[in-house]
């Protein structure tokens, strides 16, 4: 074969291969873009359906630029309970504070039987009872009263939504602390059996692990709920989960309510753009109290004050004093002037 013809043939083949690669790349980009637009539209539709403000919106707070707090409320409004709206109680309460500067998150679980002041009731009671008074609004006010921080947004999810979201993600990986035999979401006894150790759970199994109260106490229950919330976050942020987002949005449906707008939620993705954010979990220490004949979880005031301080600092409501130490215990607050009527030591 003539060398010129041979070279031309080789060049033509290379050009053909390059054209095919470019065409495939452009096609892939178009498909990815189209899928991305589809997901955005689907997400926007789901959030619009779930959007339900409760009158506590702070218009001066924006997730993309400010430190914010979000209260996660888990409720059981299943038909098996046959409950009217006025009898529904919160089964799980987790407050998340998000610091915009370092994109960190702090999670605090609030035991459902915590004895605290309920503003809408005008008296102290179990915090789980607040929801029955005026839904999320009463629960938000009670949490603000308890933790002495504002609740900027809420996200309420029932058991159906929880199960469907976990299943839509293909399940989650968690560490089961001990062998568990528990009822399922339909109250079928002994329907869920879990073995101690690292397990991959579906929605019903994850819910049983989050809800069970027969093996430890409310503090450990809160820790399990925090662990499960983190596992859902890990799964949702994993590279392989993007194709599952459509199912997640579809699962939300009427089973979730929130006052986070679609734009708010898009802004929250900034916390995950560089991978999973730094998450710290905290618990409210306390003790069992049956002194009145009714069971309550009485909080240790020292633990409560410490968590209030941490949350206020994380939200930028007060200076972060976590690096200060005590001087006769070495307290480094040196050059502060004495308070009025205070004698310097």
N, C-alpha and C positions, 0 to 999 in steps of 0.2 A: 504493500500500500504506500502511496505517495506520502512523504513525511508531512507535507502541508495539509493534506486531507486528513491524516491521522491526528495531527495537532488540532485541527478545526473540529474534528469529531469529539476529541477529549474536552475541548473548551465548551462545545455545545452541551455535552453531557453534564459538565460541572454547572453550567448556567441553568440547565433543566433542574438539577438537584437543588440548587440554590433557590430557584423559583418555587419549587415544591415546598421546601422548608419555610420560606417566607410566607407562602400561602397558608400553610398549616399554622404557623405562628400567629398570623393575622386572624385566621379563623378561630383559633383558640382564644385569642384576646377578645374577639367579638363575643364568643360564647361566655367567657368569664364575665365580661362586662354586662352582657344581657342577664346572666344569672344573678349578678350583683344587683342590678336594677330591680329584677324580679323579687329578690329577697328584701330589698329596701321597701318596695311597695307592699309586700306581704307583711313586713314588720310594722310599717306605718298603719296598715289596716288593723292589725291586731292591737296595737297600742291605742288607736282611736277607739276601738271597742272597749278596751279596758279602762280608758281614762275616766276618772271620777274624782274631781276635786272635793275636798271636805271643808274648805273655808280656812285652812291654816297656812295657805301658800304665802311664803315670804318672797315678794317680787324682787327684793334686792339681792337674792341669792341665785347664782347661776353655777351649775355643775362644772362648766368648763373653766371658770375663773375663780371660784370661791371654794372654801371648805364647806362641806355639807354633811347632813346626817340623813339616813334613810332607815325607817322602821319597817322590818319584815314581820308581817302578821300572818300566822298560820291558823286557819279556822276549820272546824269540822261542821259543815252544813249539809251533811249527807242525808239522804232520805231515811236511812236506818235510824237516825236520831229523831226524825220527825219533829224538828225544831222550827218554831217560828223565828222571824228575824230578832224578836225581843229576847230569845233564849239562847242565841248563839254565843259561845264564849271563845276567846282566843286560846288556842292549844299550844302555840309556840310564839315567843316574842324575841326577836334579835335586833338590836340597834347597831347599825354600822355607821361609823364616822369616817369620812374620806378627806384626807389632807391633800390639797391640790399641789402644794410645793414639792412634796416628795412622792406623790401618788401612792401613799400608804393607806391602809384600811385597818380600823380596829373594830372588832366584833364583841358585843356584850350580850350574853343570853340572860333573859330575865325569867326566873322560875315562875310558872303560872300561878302558884299559890302564894307568891310574895305579898306580904301584908303591907299595904301602903295607902296613902290618901287618894281617893277617887274624887276629883273635883265635881263631876256631874252628879255624884251621889251625895256629896257633902259630908262624907265620912270615910273612915279607913275600912278596907276590905281586901279580898284577894284581887290582884290585878286582872286575873282572867275574867272577873265579873264586869269589868269596865265596858267591854265590847257590847254587851247586851243592852246598855243604856242608850248609846247613840253611835254604834258602830265604830269605825276607825277613829272618828273625832274624839270620842271619850277615851279610847286607848292611848291616842297620841298625847292628850292632855295629862293623863296619868303617868305616862313615861317621862314627860317633861318635868312634872312635879317630882318624880322619884329621882331622876338622874341630874336634874338641874342644868339641862342643856336643851336648846330648841330642837324639835324634830321638823326638818324641812320638807321631807317627803315620806310617803308610806307606800308599801307594796303588800297588798293582801292577796293571799293565795289559799284556795281550799285544797283538800286532799286529792281531788280528781286532777287538778292542775299539776300538783306536785308529781303524782304518779306518771302522768302523761309526758311531762317535761323530761323526767329521768329516762323514761322509755324511749322518747324521741331522740335523746342523745345516745341511745344504745346501751344504757346502764352506766353505773359509776363504780369506781374502785374505792373501797373503804376498809378500815381495819375493824372487824367485829371484836369487841372486847371479851366476849365469852359466849358460850353456846346459848342460843335463844330460841324459845318456842313461844310464838305470839299469835294473836288473832290478826286477821287481815283487815282491809278497809271496809269490808262488808260485815265485820264482827263474827266471821267464821272462826271458831276457836281452834287453836293449834294449827292454823293453816300455813303459817310461816315458820320454817325451821332454818336457823342460821348456825354455822359452826364458827368457833373462835378462830381468828386469824384474818389475813388479807383475803377479801372476797370481792367478787364482781356481782353487784346487786341490781335487780330490776327495780321498777318504781314501787311496787307493792312491798318488796323486801326492804328497800331504803326507808319507806314510810314506817314500817313496823319497827325498824331499828331506831328511828327518830322519836317514835311515840312511846315505846315501852317504858313502864314505870315500876316494873315488878322486880328488877334485878339490882337497882342501886337507888339513887335519890335524884332530886330535881337538879342538883348541881351537875352530876354526871350526865343527866339527860340533856342539859344545856350544852355540855361539851360535845356530846354526840351530834347534836343538831348543828353546832358550829363546824364539826368535822365534815358532816354531810354537805353543808353549804359550800365549804371549800372544795370538796370533791366535785360538786356540780360545776363550780367555777373552773376547776382544772380541766374538766371534760369539755366544757363549752369553749375554752380557749385553745384546745388542742387542734392541731392542723387538720386532722381528719374529721373534725366536727362541722366544718363549714357546709358540707352537703346535707347536714341534718337540721340546719337552722330553719328551713321551711317547715319541717314537721314540728319543731319547737314552737314556732309562731302559731301554727295551726292548733297546737295543744292548749295554748293559753286561753283562747276563746273567751267565753263568759265566766271562766273559772278564776280570773284574776282581775283585781281592781287596783288602780294606782293613780296618784296625781302627778306622776312623772310624765311629761309630754314626750312625743317622739324625738324632738330636738334635744331634750334633756338626756334621753337615753343614748342618743348618738354621741353626745358630749362625754358620757361616762366611759365610752370605749377608749378615751385617751388614757384611762388608768391601765388598760391592758395592751396598748399598742406595742410596748416593749416586752411583752410576756406577762406572766402572772405578777400582780403587784405584791408588795410586802404586806402580809396579813397577820395581825396579832389578835389572839382570842383572849377574852377576860371573863371571869365569873364573879357573881355577887355572893360572897360567903355569907352563911347564916346558919340557922339551926331549926330543928323541928319544934313546933310549939302546939301542944294540945291543952294548954291551961284553961281555955274557954270551952272545951269539949268539941271544938271545931279545929281541924288541922290548918295551920298556917306555916309559911316559911318566913321566919323572922330574920331580918338582915342584921349582920354585924355592922354597927355604925362606922367603925374604922375602915372596913372594906368598902363600904358605900362611899365614904368621903374620898377615899383614895381613887376610886374609879371615876367619881365626879370630877376630880382634879385632872386626871389623865384625859378624860374626854374634852373638858373645857380647853385644856392646852392644845389638844390635837385639832380642835376646831378653831384655834386662834382667838378664843374668847378671853384668854389670860396668858401671860408669859409662860413659856415652858420652863419649869423649874426642875426638870428631871435630872439635870446635871449638877444641881447644887447639893452640897453635903453639909451635915450639921457640925458646927465648930467645936464645942467641947466634945462635939463629935465632929470637929472640923467643918463647921458650916461656913461656906464661902458666900456670905452675903455682905461682906465687909462694909463698904462705904455707904450703906443706906443710912439716912439720917434717922434718929430716934423719933418714934411717934410722939405726938403731943402728950404731955404729962408722963412720959416714959423716961426713966432714969437710965442713962447709958451704963452698961456694965463695965 
